[in-house]
Amino acid sequence: MTDQEGRLSMFTKILVAIDGKDTSIKALMEAQRMALSNQGALRIVYVATEETDPKTSLKLLAQAKSAVGDGVTVDTRVLYTEAVYGVTGIVDALANGTREWGADLVVLGSSYRRALERWVIGSVAEQLFSKIDASVLVVRSQ
């Protein structure tokens, strides 16, 4: 990413999506590292549906925020989608959250899917690429 003068610019608004799985924790730690090194702000988001227990999403966000520690400006948000839209709803919620906050980097954890499952269901990261202007960093489980 470059600024108007063509210099390399840093990511200063980093959005990270969590879901409680190990890969999202790895994504959170990578986002924290990048925010610290770039003196950036971090927004931690959780995508919830009407079936999600509100206490669960708020508890995950509070745990994630405390895991980040000092030295980074952090806020949290619950992004809502309807369960019937599955992966598409998650992608749309993340895309809207990214645009609304003006994030320049989105960090996601990647869960492994077999080829057929990936072809049928799709990948949140792959679908998100086409919906936002921000860069996307996918953190793998291994």
C-alpha positions in Angstrom: 0.0 0.0 0.0 1.4 3.4 -0.9 0.4 6.9 0.0 -0.2 9.8 -2.4 3.6 10.5 -2.8 4.3 6.8 -3.6 5.9 6.0 -0.3 5.1 2.7 1.4 2.5 3.3 4.0 1.6 1.2 7.0 -1.7 -0.3 8.0 -3.2 1.9 10.6 -6.8 0.6 10.9 -6.8 -3.1 11.2 -10.0 -5.1 11.5 -9.7 -8.7 12.8 -12.6 -11.2 12.8 -12.8 -13.7 15.6 -15.0 -16.8 16.1 -13.4 -18.5 19.0 -11.5 -21.1 17.0 -7.7 -21.5 17.2 -7.1 -19.9 13.8 -9.0 -16.7 14.8 -6.8 -16.5 17.9 -3.7 -16.7 15.7 -5.2 -14.0 13.4 -5.8 -11.8 16.5 -2.2 -12.2 17.6 -0.9 -11.3 14.1 -3.2 -8.3 13.9 -2.0 -7.2 17.4 1.6 -7.5 16.2 0.9 -5.5 13.1 -1.0 -2.8 15.1 1.9 -2.5 17.5 4.5 -2.2 14.9 2.5 0.3 12.8 1.1 2.3 15.8 -2.3 1.4 14.4 -5.7 0.9 15.8 -7.4 -2.5 16.1 -11.1 -3.3 15.7 -12.1 -6.8 16.8 -15.3 -8.1 15.3 -17.6 -11.1 15.8 -20.3 -12.0 13.2 -23.5 -13.0 15.0 -26.8 -14.3 13.8 -30.2 -14.2 15.5 -29.3 -17.7 16.8 -26.2 -16.5 18.5 -26.3 -16.0 22.3 -25.5 -12.3 22.8 -23.6 -13.2 26.0 -21.3 -15.6 24.1 -20.3 -13.0 21.5 -19.7 -10.3 24.1 -17.6 -12.7 26.2 -15.5 -13.7 23.2 -14.9 -10.0 22.3 -14.0 -9.2 25.9 -11.5 -12.1 26.1 -10.0 -11.1 22.7 -9.6 -7.4 23.8 -7.9 -8.4 27.1 -5.6 -10.8 25.1 -4.4 -7.8 23.0 -3.1 -6.0 26.1 -1.6 -2.6 26.3 0.0 -0.5 23.6 -2.8 -0.8 21.0 -6.0 1.2 20.7 -8.7 -1.5 20.6 -12.4 -1.5 20.1 -14.9 -4.3 19.5 -18.1 -4.7 17.6 -20.7 -7.4 17.0 -21.7 -7.5 13.3 -25.1 -9.0 12.6 -26.3 -11.2 9.7 -29.1 -13.6 9.2 -28.3 -17.3 9.6 -30.1 -18.2 6.3 -27.3 -16.5 4.3 -24.5 -18.6 5.7 -21.1 -17.7 4.4 -22.5 -15.0 2.2 -24.0 -13.3 5.2 -20.8 -13.4 7.1 -18.9 -11.9 4.1 -21.5 -9.1 3.7 -21.3 -8.3 7.4 -17.5 -8.2 7.3 -17.5 -6.1 4.1 -20.0 -3.6 5.6 -18.0 -3.5 8.9 -14.7 -2.9 7.0 -16.2 -0.1 4.9 -18.0 1.5 7.8 -14.8 1.8 9.9 -12.5 2.5 6.9 -10.2 -0.4 7.7 -7.1 -0.7 5.5 -6.4 -4.2 6.5 -8.6 -7.2 7.4 -7.1 -10.1 9.2 -8.9 -13.5 9.1 -8.1 -17.0 10.3 -8.4 -19.7 7.7 -9.9 -23.0 8.5 -9.0 -25.9 6.4 -11.7 -27.2 4.0 -11.4 -30.1 1.5 -11.6 -29.1 -2.2 -15.2 -30.2 -2.7 -16.4 -28.5 0.5 -14.6 -25.3 -0.5 -16.1 -25.4 -3.9 -19.6 -25.9 -2.6 -19.4 -23.6 0.5 -16.7 -21.2 -0.6 -14.2 -19.3 1.5 -15.0 -16.1 3.4 -11.6 -14.7 2.5 -12.0 -15.4 -1.2 -15.5 -13.8 -1.3 -14.3 -10.8 0.8 -11.6 -9.9 -1.7 -14.1 -8.8 -4.3 -16.2 -6.8 -1.9 -13.7 -4.5 -0.2 -10.9 -2.1 -1.1 -8.8 -3.0 2.0 -6.0 -5.6 2.0 -6.8 -9.0 3.4 -4.3 -11.1 5.4 -5.3 -14.7 5.9 -3.6 -16.5 8.8 -3.4 -20.3 8.3 -3.8 -22.8 11.1 -0.3 -24.2 10.6 
